[in-house]
Amino acid sequence: MPTKKKPQVTPTPERRRELLATAAEVFAAQGYNATTVRRIADEAGMLAGSLYYHFDSKESMLDEILSTFLDELWQGYDEVLAAGLGPRETIEALVTESFREIDRHRPAVAIYQKESKHLAVQPRFAYLADSQTKFEKAWLGTLERGVTEGVFRDDLDIRLTYRFVRDTVWVAASWYRPGGHHSPEEIARQYLSMVLDGIALRV
């Protein structure tokens, strides 16, 4: 008698998201190159072979993790940039949106910081370099507009200021944990107070 084939079960979107979340945590903690499919499968409580039923490679998993994060980041950024806000208000909104993305995609942010430089030279991940160029243009353009309009000091080194604000914000992914004492909006408010107004009392 012919052997009956077992019916294949279509992976659910929920299970796919769970596996990507697990992979993101492992990539962030171990590094992409040091992470094996077996390690991801172990963390997910499944056999390594079963993971290939959901994804064809760990590269595919990384691609989806990073592209999902950047797509959501730019959805928020583009809304801010299209809102017609003043320079200071734009910086405030971009910083706040950045902390919201750290809250939603902390492992992806950590992976991006560690891996994007060498990944961006690969054709599959060329969008990382494109996103970085667009990111710089948005921030530098806003800072330059602020100087031109007299909102920011005219002695600012624009590129140095951009790097300071960028690094000050995104390094938070190394310590931030969702569900903590402060909301992303509150952390953004505190950061903005220090960046835009300083920490010394005015006399």
Disulfide bonds with the S-S distance in Angstrom:
none
